[in-house]
Amino acid sequence: MKRKVNIAAEARKAGLDPRVVYVRMNKGWTKKRALETPVRVVKKPKRKTAIKKVTHKRVAPKANRMIPVEHFVADRTNVAVGWILSTIIVFLITIIVMR
């Protein structure tokens, strides 16, 4: 009488995962071919390190630090500093001329 063959035991003996052998046999491979063909090693791709996006956060000025008026206004109104400076200069000139 022939002894029943345990495919899982033979797969382990051959150094293979039994699930690999079962899948191969379900795909139509012969038992011999399923047990003798080595498992293909799939290399995992190297993990790319994420490039951190630089975000500029507005930092509140220190209490004892003075900031120019044009920067103070520009930060709160989204108006260019140059435009604010030219407006201040024109304003001061008109005051001086009117005296």
Residue pairs with C-beta under 8 A, 6 or more apart in sequence:
7 18
7 21
7 22
7 25
7 31
8 18
8 21
10 21
10 35
11 17
11 18
11 20
11 21
11 35
12 18
14 35
14 36
16 35
16 39
17 39
20 34
20 39
21 34
21 35
24 33
24 34
24 37
25 31
25 34
29 37
58 75
61 67
69 84
69 88
70 81
70 84
70 85
70 88
71 81
73 79
73 84
74 80
74 81
74 84
